[in-house]
């Protein structure tokens, strides 16, 4: 377990802009920073990072986070894992007590798999550098590709011993659990139970996730076995920590260059990425032969909106470039395509050219994506049916673009290029758009059937993670009494988090003739405590109680205290409450000042009491209707009901409302 002092050092050192910039391309806007939200799919930035407050917030999906909770949410890490990630980033030595055997057994499976993968990467790399076969076979291969030592180190390249059980034995000797050697795909078991290495005799390419965790491996055959073999490369299977459609090879090494250049080059293979890095072009990633996925596109979109598809000039390269074009355009990416000269791939081309020459070639020869499709789909096509199919494919790509001006520009250009009336292309495009809308409607209906309307409108907002692109928002509905009560409770606790230490009553006379001052937390705590009223959520009660308990502490600042709270549930709630969840009406102005704050807090407390009384009246009414035989019980209930009505009317009068009859 990490000790408290170390946790505080980590939290103090963590800079929210530094942390978020590891995963999102940010642009400075005044005192804050802005970028695309990493928690939901969006095309217009609504994600803001505040360095002064040490938090980030998306005004579209409502997610808020501090550095620790951001890493937890984004990387699906536990609290200790996120702290360790930050400690590693800021070079903070972690002091922790020795865990018991039971605690070690209870370690999170994901963390254990990452640890095993990290060890395996270092093991393969050490074999490459120091083992006789590693140098003679593995290093010889990398040298034949022209890779320098610094590049081999940068990508942590390695070699797996040819002996089929060498790595498995080494891992078991180190104390690693066989379970994780199997779940990561590093090993497999024979029918006789013997543990075997999956990658024996191969050069190794580790896959590092965007945060630097080792998620998977690719291994390549080297000797005569590659002749006639269809599968020279084998990759890790999907696991708890690796899903191939969500990862991009080289993203960890490329992310800073992508953000800096505001452009990414997409290639096919490991060696393409590595050779381009060695050439001096670092903003490059590979999807390693898989079809491009929305997950991969959205990962890239966090860093840039500009992508160049960089493939071989042969038929396979053209086909690879065609795949995924519509998805890229639908995700508002600005797409260019570059096909290299026949006989060259990015690997070989990079080895023959300097970075400046390579970039100049890209600038001189890259094509707009619609120009590319027009050129290659219609090249040499004379058959009317095939020509019609090619034109339909081009128009379909244009139809997925959301920006109407861009669509219109592409249609005009296409009509000019292929000699077809623009009106005909517009009619065809509209058919594709309507067809897409119908497909979205069906998908929306399917999702609603799966998760239910109640879940979709939880807390008054639609879920965004699985939302269909282009989906229309549901009409607003008046808040129910229960929703209104939750809103008041939320805003009351929000006042404690934001302003808990601020004095709103000075020199108040107590029953014994003494005077005292009351801050926001004390006023709310004492007022509700007088009638033993509590919040519906335990974490809210804890926040209020701690704010009251620490009110007398010198220099106590509620917002800072709760946002850095060691309990992540408290910290997460406080971070969310640091932003306005409930927006002011259009045209309304936020009033400030001590007297205004007091009025707002008093009003919220009265609202909370009113909601409590209304709920009590509702329950009493139901109980009275169900009580028939017990006259004494009936009289007691009626008396309590009348008292509640009187209290309700008193509160209503204090709130400035008409008395309820």
C-alpha angles and dihedrals in degrees: 000000000000112000121241096247091055091048090054091049090051093049092047092050097045112101112201094214092051092048098046091043088065088070108018132049105235131196123199115249111180109301092343139058130238136202146139113300112253092203099063139017112270136152100197114059114249098152114108130190120202113200091185093058096031095232143102129216137184113216090198105052096018097235115153128182146166120218095277097044090044091058091044093051099039098042097031090237130155120245094262091046091053091048091051091049091054092043089055091048093052096037094242116160111232118226114199139153121253110271120234121245089255092053090049090053089052094054113132112269092226093055091048092051092050090050092051092048092049090051091048092051091052091044094053091045092051091049089052093052103035111021119090094231091041092058095038097046111015099036091043089058093050091046089052087057089052096244115163124221093252091053092048087052094045093056094036092232117187150168130241115219115251092233105099097225102033099103094040091054092047091050094049090047087055089056099253117154115250087224092069095043086059099039092052090050094239090123141019134199128243121221089262090058096253114147112233133191114246097205104039114156095011135117109243132229113187119211111223118196122228090272095048099258114141103244104168148339140239120205129195129204114233115183135060089301088082092067108105092354114135095200109051090157128052122189136197115277121241112284143161090286102031133056111168095211090059099048135074123201112241097015093126093052093041106041098092093046091048091054092044095048093036088222139085130205115216116208133168110238147041096247091049089059094044096047092049090052090051089049089055101259107117104165093088135113136174133220088202100228098312123122110266111259135204088244091059094044093051090048090056093042090065088067104032145354093215123086133172117199104217114192144148116282095237128097092271091053092050090049091049091051092050092055114090097009093120092048091051092050092046089055091055094251118153103231131202127174128211123185114195123224117284111280094025132100125181090268097055094037092052091051091055099045141052120242091255092050091047093050092047090051089052092050092048098045109028115113133209108256096245091046087051094051092046093050098048102032094051098036108127093346112143102153107104094219095049090044090052091050091050092050091048089053090052093048091046089057090051091049094063092060109104098202106089095204092052090048092050092048092051092048093052091048093047093048089053093047098049099031099238126136111265092225090061091053091048091053091050092047092051090054090055091047093051090047090052091049091052090050090050091050091052091047090049091051091049092052092048091052090051101047102022132232093269094059092044092058098040111149089002098291138096119248110252106193095079097025118140112243111254093017114159117238118246118250116269116258129198114266115257118235089256092052091047091051091050089050092053091047091049093050092047092055089042088059089054092050096046102035106012095130097045116111113236099165120042126192095003113180116234128210092264093053097259124127128229141167124238126209125200095270094047094048093050093042095048095042095050093037092058089070096029092247116164138182122259094240119064093216089059091053090049092052092050094047094048091048090053092045093051097039092102094049112114111255094005111168112184098205095049092043096052097040089056094041114141090228104081093207090059092043092050093050092048092049091051091048092053086076126058109261093177111052126218118249115267109276094018118125127217110239120214138190137087096278093047091050090051091050092049094048093047090048092050092050090052090048089051091051091047092052090049092051093046091052090047091051090051092053092045091051091053092047092049091052090052095046111086114138101040107076094178092053089047092055091049092051093047092051091050090047091054091049090051091049090053091048091048092053092047091053091046090053092050089051089053094248127132114268111264113235 
